[in-house]
Amino acid sequence: MLQKYANFVVGNASQVNSIENGLRMLTYVLPGRFADAELASEAIYTLLSFVGVYHDGLLAKAAKSGLYVDRQGQPVKVDSTPFNRYHDQLSRDSDLYRVATLLLSGLQFSEKLIEMIIVKRFGEKLRWKIVSWIEITKVVLRLNLLQLSGHRMVTGAVVPERMVDPAMLGTTKQTNFDEDMLTPENAGGRWRGNRSGLEFKSVRDILQNSEGNANLGLYIAGEMRDPEGVAPAQSLVRRYGALGLAGEILFIIRPLIYVIGIRKMGGRDWKPWALSLLIELASRQMVRTDLHIDKKGQPEHTIEREELSRRKWLFLYYLLRSPFFDRFTESRLTRAANWCGNKPLLSLLGALIQDYKPLWQQYYFYTAGS
């Protein structure tokens, strides 16, 4: 049965992707439309998150096996990103790392839905116990990932990024797809040295990507300008020193400290909010000081740059957390939503703000940033 489903997804990738996108858009507009609409919306979004990861894996395997062509009839090229190479390498080196990433991703996908169900069925008292245990579990998993990676930065997302855009695909070369058909010989054009354990691009893959010997020189020159494309996977994120390691641990345990503060002092007390902010600021400064910063003030590695950028945007959540939200943000958002409500193209944005305000105030994980 699962094999038939895999064949269907691989053979109808573009249509399946359109359905996923349509359902995902639906989850954004459902809250506030009927009783328990936010619960239905979050349930759909959680299911789509799990299913989407499975679908992405199927499409990547099919493309690496040469089953796909683009709209021009050319074989689809699958270039693994530094993020995917790094996490794939660690997952192959350690089964414990792979299990930890799966558990952490599962919690990240479902934590909002779990909190909603607990609040609606069992009340506030049990809610904070469950939230605390979820945060404790995530801290333990991230500390394990930090240890297993050799004291390297723990990224927010730990599942592979999408490698194939279904919208750009043409047709499949064959209709039957076997998930076990991906062998080392066709697994993305790479091979691993027996003694060193390092991965290298195969000659066949180099010739295919260079579109023949005529462009081989240009291809090699391009690879030389992108050292991360040929660097060993674990060198894509540098090992922390003592200062950076301390900063990373602070960042990992910050959500748990915040939850403990809320349980002890209440959600409207300024102390948990301020302490969480101070910890996050200190963590960011310690990590940045430890990393190698280039002339533009950015880390030298792509994964580090993207993760630090993601963490910077997390500071916006402090605007949506009580008591700052109750004191400053809510009234301004309400005025903005009312102003948008009279504008033809902005009325939807105003309605979304009004619908999501109760969710930001009532549910911890909507603004947790953990």
Salt bridges, closest charged atoms under 4 A:
GLU20 OE2 - HIS55 ND1 2.46
ASP36 OD1 - LYS120 NZ 3.25
GLU38 OE2 - LYS120 NZ 2.88
ASP56 OD1 - ARG162 NH2 2.91
ASP95 OD1 - ARG98 NH2 3.77
GLU111 OE1 - LYS138 NZ 2.71
GLU115 OE2 - ARG127 NH1 2.37
GLU124 OE1 - ARG127 NH2 2.69
GLU135 OE1 - LYS138 NZ 3.78
GLU199 OE2 - ARG92 NH2 2.43
GLU211 OE2 - LYS77 NZ 3.31
GLU223 OE1 - LYS201 NZ 3.50
GLU228 OE2 - HIS301 ND1 3.55
GLU248 OE2 - ARG311 NH2 2.80
GLU280 OE1 - ARG254 NE 3.39
ASP290 OD2 - ARG238 NH1 3.11
GLU300 OE2 - HIS292 ND1 2.88
GLU307 OE2 - ARG310 NH2 2.82
GLU307 OE2 - ARG311 NE 2.82
ASP326 OD2 - ARG268 NH1 2.59
ASP355 OD2 - ARG33 NH1 2.69
